[in-house]
C-alpha cells in the first residue's frame, strides 16, 4: 500500500483507476487553491544522455541534463532548475509551493545534511 492506498499491487490496477486515485490524493493533500504545484522529472537514456523536465500551471520546460550523470543527480538537477523558476516568479505565486518529485533518492538526498550533497548543489549552480 502506498500514498494512493491501493488494496492491491499497483501493477494489477487499471491505469484509469491509478490516475483517478492519484488526482484525488493530490487534491486532498495539496489543494490547488492553497498550493502551487510544480512537477519535476529527470530521464536518462542508455547512451548516458539525460534530460530535466519541469511543469507547472504557468511554465513548462525541458533542458539537457548533461552526460554521464546518475539518475539521482539528474532528478536533483530538475529540482534545481524548478527552484530557479520559483525564484524568477516568486512575486506572482501567492500560495504555498509544493514540488512533486518521483525520486525517493533525490528527496532523501535533499533532506540529508551531508557535505557531499552540498557539493552536488554547488556543481549545479555553476552549470546552469
C-alpha positions as semicolon CSV with decimal commas, in nm:
position;residue;x (nm);y (nm);z (nm)
1;X;0,000;0,000;0,000
2;X;0,131;0,344;-0,089
3;X;0,023;0,705;-0,083
4;X;-0,268;0,602;-0,308
5;X;-0,395;0,346;-0,055
6;X;-0,434;0,075;-0,316
7;X;-0,573;-0,252;-0,189
8;X;-0,378;-0,450;-0,449
9;X;-0,048;-0,421;-0,631
10;X;-0,036;-0,109;-0,848
11;X;0,076;-0,323;-1,144
12;X;-0,259;-0,504;-1,121
13;X;-0,462;-0,181;-1,106
14;X;-0,600;-0,034;-1,432
15;X;-0,432;0,291;-1,538
16;X;-0,754;0,496;-1,522
17;X;-0,806;0,388;-1,157
18;X;-0,446;0,478;-1,070
19;X;-0,488;0,819;-1,233
20;X;-0,818;0,888;-1,055
21;X;-0,676;0,787;-0,715
22;X;-0,363;0,995;-0,774
23;X;-0,562;1,306;-0,869
24;X;-0,794;1,260;-0,570
25;X;-0,500;1,217;-0,330
26;X;-0,321;1,515;-0,483
27;X;-0,621;1,743;-0,438
28;X;-0,680;1,611;-0,087
29;X;-0,322;1,667;0,031
30;X;-0,225;1,970;-0,178
31;X;-0,543;2,153;-0,285
32;X;-0,481;2,376;-0,584
33;X;-0,648;2,665;-0,402
34;X;-0,370;2,659;-0,140
35;X;-0,070;2,508;-0,320
36;X;0,115;2,599;-0,637
37;X;0,220;2,261;-0,779
38;X;0,546;2,206;-0,962
39;X;0,623;1,868;-1,114
40;X;0,984;1,771;-1,181
41;X;1,138;1,472;-1,353
42;X;1,469;1,355;-1,486
43;X;1,542;1,097;-1,752
44;X;1,843;0,903;-1,866
45;X;1,891;0,707;-2,187
46;X;2,113;0,406;-2,250
47;X;2,387;0,625;-2,401
48;X;2,421;0,834;-2,082
49;X;2,235;1,138;-2,217
50;X;1,996;1,300;-1,973
51;X;1,713;1,547;-1,963
52;X;1,537;1,751;-1,696
53;X;1,171;1,845;-1,715
54;X;0,965;2,086;-1,509
55;X;0,597;2,164;-1,544
56;X;0,357;2,389;-1,354
57;X;0,045;2,584;-1,432
58;X;0,246;2,884;-1,557
59;X;0,556;2,731;-1,712
60;X;0,697;2,421;-1,872
61;X;1,045;2,346;-1,992
62;X;1,285;2,068;-2,076
63;X;1,661;2,109;-2,051
64;X;1,955;1,896;-2,143
65;X;2,072;1,739;-1,819
66;X;2,424;1,659;-1,931
67;X;2,607;1,336;-1,994
68;X;2,718;1,051;-1,771
69;X;2,531;1,153;-1,456
70;X;2,342;0,908;-1,241
71;X;1,963;0,929;-1,234
72;X;1,955;1,079;-0,883
73;X;2,182;1,365;-0,993
74;X;1,956;1,427;-1,293
75;X;1,646;1,432;-1,072
76;X;1,821;1,679;-0,839
77;X;1,915;1,893;-1,137
78;X;1,549;1,913;-1,245
79;X;1,455;2,025;-0,892
80;X;1,731;2,286;-0,907
81;X;1,600;2,422;-1,239
82;X;1,250;2,434;-1,089
83;X;1,382;2,633;-0,792
84;X;1,537;2,886;-1,031
85;X;1,193;2,933;-1,192
86;X;1,031;2,975;-0,850
87;X;1,281;3,249;-0,766
88;X;1,208;3,416;-1,101
89;X;0,829;3,402;-1,048
90;X;0,815;3,442;-0,669
91;X;0,618;3,766;-0,673
92;X;0,344;3,611;-0,888
93;X;0,296;3,298;-0,677
94;X;0,071;3,380;-0,382
95;X;0,030;3,026;-0,247
96;X;0,245;2,764;-0,081
97;X;0,465;2,584;-0,330
98;X;0,481;2,205;-0,346
99;X;0,735;2,017;-0,557
100;X;0,604;1,683;-0,682
101;X;0,910;1,463;-0,726
102;X;0,901;1,094;-0,815
103;X;1,254;1,012;-0,699
104;X;1,287;0,891;-0,341
105;X;1,667;0,905;-0,373
106;X;1,657;1,274;-0,471
107;X;1,418;1,357;-0,187
108;X;1,633;1,172;0,067
109;X;1,949;1,343;-0,052
110;X;1,784;1,684;-0,016
111;X;1,680;1,622;0,343
112;X;2,019;1,482;0,439
113;X;2,279;1,736;0,551
114;X;2,586;1,550;0,433
115;X;2,860;1,769;0,280
116;X;2,863;1,562;-0,042
117;X;2,512;1,690;-0,120
118;X;2,632;2,049;-0,091
119;X;2,899;1,972;-0,349
120;X;2,634;1,843;-0,591
121;X;2,425;2,158;-0,545
122;X;2,737;2,375;-0,593
123;X;2,812;2,196;-0,923
124;X;2,455;2,257;-1,043
125;X;2,478;2,627;-0,966
126;X;2,789;2,650;-1,180
127;X;2,645;2,467;-1,480
128;X;2,303;2,626;-1,529
